[in-house]
């Protein structure tokens, strides 16, 4: 069963990293950085293998970032979804209403280490966080269409 809050996983990660004598650097690795994403979805503890790989690569530190759903972020998403008159295939605010159950919960944790100019990443996320991201991306893509249509009219 996949948890809906990764807070305890994050705590376990911190303890494991520190137990290996490694340092943590608070930071998120953006998509535009050359990176390789760790893929081992069958193993829920694959993040431990990832940390051990970082140590074997003699990484001086591991980056760590987590995202907790804040009430303000959800309110902003809901307001933006309500403001747009979406086509039928784009989700509306009702699709996002259930996310209120996850306010204050950690939905995403990213670990990373640099080796030979490449960032190696391990990401853990909940189903609700993945859905939240999809809603944000839908909103962003519709916003781009609206902006492009306005630019075409000028």
C-alpha positions, 0 to 999 in steps of 0.5 A: 500500500502506498502511503498518502503522506511521505513525512515518515519516509523523509525522516527515515531518509534523513536518518539513513543518510546521516547514518552513512556519514553523509551530508544533506544539502537542501535543494531541488534539482530542476528539470533543465539540469542534466540528470538521470532518474533512478528507476526501481518502482518495484522496490519501495526501499530503492531509495536506500540503494540510491543513497548507497550508490551516492556513497559508493560514488563518493558524492560529497553530499546528497541534495534533498527536497520535499513538498508539502501541500499548503492550504494557500497553494491548493486555494490558488489552484482551485481559484485558478481552475474556477477562473478558467472556462475549460474545454470538456477534456480539461479538469475543473475545480471539482476534480481538485476538491478532494485534495483538501484531504491532503493539506499539510501532508508531504507528497513528494521527496527528491534525493540527488547527487552529482557525479561526473557532471550529471545529477542522479535523482531519486523521486518518491511521490504519492498518487494525490501529489501526482494528480495535483501536478497533473492539474497544475500542468493542465492549468499551465497548458490552458493558460499558454493557449489563452495567452497565445490566442490573445497574442494572435489577436494583436 
